[in-house]
């Protein structure tokens, strides 16, 4: 279990001082926890002995062991397919059925990762027509952001897929208004440029929604919503099936909540696209 999860599970049993500490730790996870205990004490306004008692509650023998666990989490977040291949049990007889069984497990874990309350909160902000929505992903996960943006654009207006070209980012940032949404999808071997984008978006008072894995992208710092989903398939490749499942799940209620508006927008969209060749053939036969 990640330290972040341990902290969240202990929330109901924390003292007011410990809650201040957890706020500091989670706001800049995991880096805040890697600071010297004296520096962390000053940031959280809690004594060093209180920090030691807190890490004991988390199940660690001391602050050093707590930090060693954080370092291991950071290393896991940077693992390449080569690292994953070395650490996985290789099945030379792997079949389509066996792989599907693996990813079905990830979708089952996804149900536990996103609470109904968080799912509804995110749907509410994504469905708010007063907010513009900007989406982007990392090197591989940007395909998910593009998929999400293209579908959501047919449901509502003011949805933008941010270009991966950083030279184009000022154009998107200048369009952002307070409370607009910046949705970032970033999985391990994180893209450092997305941390910069997240910081700049927040400086313009945009709200950030981060979809990441259990090791948490650095771009999540200060996020308004953090969604940590399972991606470890047990092979040399992480699986993004649960990420696609999640965004598809968002699209269903977003389309249905104001179906008349959605229906009219799709109809207008299709009319402006014009009939394709197959559509013309069908029309001529009819």
LINSUL-V780691 format. One record per residue. RES is the residue in one letter. PHI is phi in radians with two decimals (999 if undefined). PSI is psi in whole degrees, 0 to 359 (999 if undefined). OMEGA is omega as a letter, one per 40 degrees, with the letter a starting at -180 (none if undefined). Layout:
res = <RES	RES>
phi = <PHI	PHI>
psi = <PSI	PSI>
omega = <OMEGA	OMEGA>
//
This chain:
res = <X	X	X	X	X	X	X	X	X	X	X	X	X	X	X	X	X	X	X	X	X	X	X	X	X	X	X	X	X	X	X	X	X	X	X	X	X	X	X	X	X	X	X	X	X	X	X	X	X	X	X	X	X	X	X	X	X	X	X	X	X	X	X	X	X	X	X	X	X	X	X	X	X	X	X	X	X	X	X	X	X	X	X	X	X	X	X	X	X	X	X	X	X	X	X	X	X	X	X	X	X	X	X	X	X	X	X	X	X	X	X	X	X	X	X	X	X	X	X	X	X	X	X	X	X	X	X	X	X	X	X	X	X	X	X	X	X	X	X	X	X	X	X	X	X	X	X	X	X	X	X	X	X	X	X	X	X	X	X	X	X	X	X	X	X	X	X	X	X	X	X	X	X	X	X	X	X	X	X	X	X	X	X	X	X	X	X	X	X	X	X	X	X	X	X	X	X	X	X	X	X	X	X	X	X	X	X	X	X	X	X	X	X	X	X	X	X	X	X	X	X	X	X	X	X	X	X	X	X	X	X	X	X	X	X	X	X	X	X	X	X	X	X	X	X	X	X	X	X	X	X	X	X	X	X	X	X	X	X	X	X	X	X	X	X	X	X	X	X	X	X	X	X	X	X	X	X	X	X	X	X	X	X	X	X	X>
phi = <999	-1.23	-1.04	-0.98	-1.17	-1.06	-1.08	-1.12	-1.22	-1.53	-0.88	-1.19	-1.91	-1.62	-1.37	-0.96	-1.15	-1.19	-1.17	-1.09	-1.12	-1.14	-1.07	-1.17	-1.11	-1.35	-1.20	-2.38	-1.42	-1.68	-1.16	-1.04	-1.28	-1.64	-1.27	-1.00	-1.03	-1.14	-1.16	-1.13	-1.03	-1.20	-1.14	-1.62	0.98	-2.47	-1.22	-1.04	-1.05	-1.17	-1.13	-1.07	-1.14	-1.12	-1.19	-1.15	-1.05	-1.35	1.78	-1.84	-1.25	-3.07	-1.13	-1.11	-1.13	-1.01	-1.20	-1.08	-1.14	-1.10	-1.09	-1.09	-1.09	-1.07	-1.13	-1.09	-1.24	-1.92	-1.16	-1.63	-0.99	-1.11	-1.10	-1.15	-1.10	-1.23	-1.68	-1.81	-1.48	-1.38	-1.99	-1.12	-1.73	-1.02	-2.16	-1.00	-1.09	-1.18	-1.23	-1.04	-1.06	-1.10	-1.30	-1.10	-1.11	-1.10	-1.17	-1.14	-1.15	-1.03	-1.03	-1.40	-1.44	-2.07	-1.32	-0.97	-1.14	-1.19	-1.01	-1.16	-1.05	-1.18	-1.03	-1.11	-1.30	-1.22	-1.60	-1.33	-1.17	-1.39	-1.78	-1.41	-2.15	-2.12	-2.23	-2.79	-2.31	-1.44	-0.93	-1.73	-1.33	-1.15	-1.10	-1.25	-1.09	-1.11	-1.01	-1.11	-1.11	-1.12	-1.24	-1.15	-1.13	-1.43	-1.62	-2.57	-1.53	1.05	-2.03	-2.21	-1.64	-1.23	-1.10	-1.29	-1.36	-1.06	-1.12	-1.56	-1.08	-0.97	-1.07	-1.24	-1.08	-1.20	-1.42	-1.25	-1.96	-0.93	1.35	-1.12	-1.88	-2.01	-1.82	-2.05	-1.99	-2.59	-2.00	-0.97	1.17	-1.00	-1.62	-1.08	-1.11	-1.21	-1.13	-1.10	-1.10	-1.06	-1.10	-1.20	-1.12	-1.16	-1.16	-1.68	1.17	-1.33	-1.68	-1.82	-2.01	-1.99	-1.87	-2.54	-1.78	-1.25	-1.55	1.21	-1.08	-1.02	-1.16	-1.35	-0.97	1.31	-1.14	-1.35	-2.42	-2.05	-1.98	-1.83	-2.08	-1.34	-2.32	-1.35	-1.54	1.42	-2.10	-1.28	-1.95	-1.20	-1.83	-1.80	-1.00	-1.17	-1.18	-1.10	-1.05	-1.10	-1.20	-1.13	-1.11	-1.14	-1.14	-1.12	-1.19	-1.14	-1.29	-1.47	-1.14	-2.43	-1.09	-1.06	-1.14	-1.08	-1.06	-1.14	-1.19	-1.12	-1.10	-1.13	-1.05	-1.16	-1.14	-1.30	-1.19	1.41	-1.28	-1.44	-1.07	-1.10	-1.09	-1.15	-1.13	-1.06	-1.08	-1.23	-1.23	-1.15>
psi = <137	152	322	317	321	317	314	324	332	358	317	345	12	149	164	320	320	328	324	320	315	327	317	316	316	334	333	53	137	5	326	323	350	358	158	148	327	317	319	322	316	320	320	354	49	144	155	317	326	325	318	319	324	314	334	321	328	351	15	150	337	179	325	316	322	314	324	322	319	320	318	321	318	317	320	326	348	8	136	171	329	315	317	324	320	331	0	156	110	130	100	340	22	139	171	317	319	324	318	323	321	313	334	324	321	319	327	318	329	322	324	340	331	115	155	323	317	319	315	320	315	320	320	317	325	335	358	111	347	346	133	151	129	131	147	156	183	195	314	323	352	337	328	317	319	315	312	313	319	318	317	331	335	346	321	165	175	47	126	131	113	134	147	349	111	335	338	349	322	327	316	318	322	338	342	134	161	136	0	162	131	113	120	131	117	122	173	156	51	152	113	329	333	333	318	316	317	316	317	324	316	329	339	12	22	156	133	135	123	125	117	190	187	347	347	112	144	338	349	350	126	13	145	328	128	120	113	115	158	136	350	107	354	9	186	349	130	149	134	14	316	330	314	321	316	311	326	322	324	322	328	303	331	324	326	337	332	74	324	316	317	314	315	322	318	319	315	321	311	325	321	333	328	162	138	180	318	319	322	320	317	315	322	327	319	999>
omega = <i	i	i	a	i	i	a	i	a	a	a	a	a	i	i	i	i	i	i	i	a	i	i	a	a	a	i	a	e	a	i	a	i	i	i	a	i	i	i	i	a	a	a	a	i	a	i	i	i	i	i	i	i	a	i	i	a	i	a	a	i	a	i	i	i	a	i	i	i	i	i	i	i	a	i	a	i	a	i	i	i	i	a	i	a	a	a	i	a	i	a	a	a	a	i	a	a	i	i	i	i	a	i	i	i	i	i	i	i	a	i	a	a	a	i	a	i	i	a	i	a	i	a	a	i	i	a	a	i	a	i	a	i	a	i	i	i	a	a	a	i	i	i	i	i	i	a	a	a	i	a	i	i	i	a	i	i	i	a	i	a	i	i	i	a	i	i	a	i	i	i	a	a	i	a	i	i	i	i	a	i	a	a	i	a	a	a	a	a	i	a	a	i	i	i	i	i	i	a	i	i	i	i	i	i	i	a	i	a	i	a	i	a	i	i	i	i	i	a	a	i	a	i	i	i	i	a	a	a	i	a	a	a	i	i	i	i	a	i	a	a	i	i	i	a	a	i	i	i	a	a	i	i	i	a	a	i	a	a	i	i	a	a	a	i	i	i	i	a	i	a	i	a	i	i	a	i	i	i	i	i	a	a	i	i	none>
//
